[in-house]
């Protein structure tokens, strides 16, 4: 039995970060720009620090790894690309399954609240 009220914000951010990582190799600022754009029209703009904390946790959990890559324009600048570790994709699928179950529970709770009060 879950004792939390709704799905945590960080779990939703991680879900989107994992989906983006499955699609292409991105660096942190690209993740931020894409996620902020997707959620902005829904009244939510996750902060820079929220997104980077979620990326940090995914790397600490061994799902993603950071790879330094030189910027193509030359010079000495580098970006950090995030991609799956060897076991990361399997771990990501398990994490996504847990988040899906929690989102379904949260939706049922929201549906009840709406029905009972509006």
VOGU-3710 file (C-alpha; in Angstrom, 3 decimals, decimal comma):
1> xxxxxxxxxx> 0,000/0,000/0,000  1,467/3,335/-1,056  1,563/6,061/1,540  2,581/8,879/-0,785  0,000/11,290/-2,123  1,144/11,674/-5,754  4,067/10,682/-7,935  7,190/12,666/-7,108  8,326/15,352/-9,506  11,853/13,926/-9,730
11> xxxxxxxxxx> 10,485/10,554/-10,863  8,661/12,234/-13,752  11,792/14,149/-14,762  13,836/10,950/-14,707  11,229/9,239/-16,866  11,556/11,963/-19,510  15,352/12,003/-19,284  15,444/8,242/-19,857  13,125/8,499/-22,848  15,291/11,220/-24,372
21> xxxxxxxxxx> 18,462/9,221/-23,698  16,920/6,280/-25,571  16,297/8,491/-28,601  19,634/10,308/-28,948  22,908/11,296/-27,364  22,376/14,591/-25,562  24,229/16,812/-23,153  22,660/18,385/-20,082  21,617/21,706/-21,586  19,882/19,915/-24,460
31> xxxxxxxxxx> 17,913/17,778/-21,988  16,918/20,936/-20,122  15,796/22,809/-23,220  13,716/19,917/-24,565  12,008/19,130/-21,254  11,276/22,771/-20,433  9,752/23,276/-23,875  7,584/20,145/-23,560  6,183/21,088/-20,152  5,932/24,878/-20,514
41> xxxxxxxxxx> 2,522/24,771/-22,198  1,255/22,742/-19,215  2,293/25,376/-16,660  5,422/23,640/-15,402  9,001/24,645/-16,139  11,495/22,453/-14,278  14,550/24,380/-13,176  18,085/23,821/-14,367  19,044/22,405/-10,965  16,063/19,997/-10,868
51> xxxxxxxxxx> 17,037/18,497/-14,210  20,714/18,217/-13,319  19,886/16,601/-9,960  17,813/13,999/-11,793  20,676/13,379/-14,266  23,090/13,084/-11,343  20,873/10,508/-9,629  20,563/8,476/-12,832  24,361/8,384/-13,120  24,777/7,537/-9,435
61> xxxxxxxxxx> 22,275/4,688/-9,857  24,400/3,314/-12,708  21,736/3,814/-15,375  23,464/6,597/-17,302  27,108/7,484/-17,688  28,784/10,772/-18,495  31,111/10,940/-21,478  33,176/14,046/-22,174  33,182/15,010/-25,811  34,928/17,959/-27,508
71> xxxxxxxxxx> 32,714/20,631/-29,012  32,789/20,209/-32,787  33,634/23,858/-33,501  37,129/23,258/-32,155  38,917/24,849/-29,280  39,257/23,322/-25,854  35,607/23,249/-24,882  33,928/19,984/-23,970  30,369/18,898/-23,339  29,265/15,953/-21,243
81> xxxxxxxxxx> 27,066/13,531/-23,154  24,784/11,195/-21,214  24,225/7,657/-22,444  23,232/4,317/-20,985  25,692/2,141/-19,129  26,006/-1,505/-20,122  23,188/-2,519/-17,738  21,485/0,882/-17,859  18,862/0,169/-20,467  17,593/-2,870/-18,540
91> xxxxxxxxxx> 17,604/-0,844/-15,308  15,770/2,008/-17,060  12,994/-0,319/-18,230  12,494/-1,582/-14,674  12,439/1,989/-13,332  9,931/3,073/-15,983  7,644/0,174/-15,022  7,660/1,314/-11,368  6,943/4,921/-12,353  4,082/3,805/-14,609
101> xxxxxxxxxx> 2,477/1,928/-11,718  2,877/4,970/-9,464  1,435/7,313/-12,118  -1,577/5,027/-12,531  -2,111/5,074/-8,754  -1,799/8,874/-8,748  -4,291/9,173/-11,616  -6,834/7,071/-9,716  -6,401/9,328/-6,695  -6,812/12,503/-8,784
111> xxxxxxxx> -9,893/11,021/-10,485  -11,408/10,326/-7,056  -10,651/13,837/-5,833  -12,218/15,386/-8,949  -15,300/13,183/-8,745  -15,828/13,776/-5,027  -15,312/17,536/-5,111  -16,260/18,876/-8,540
//
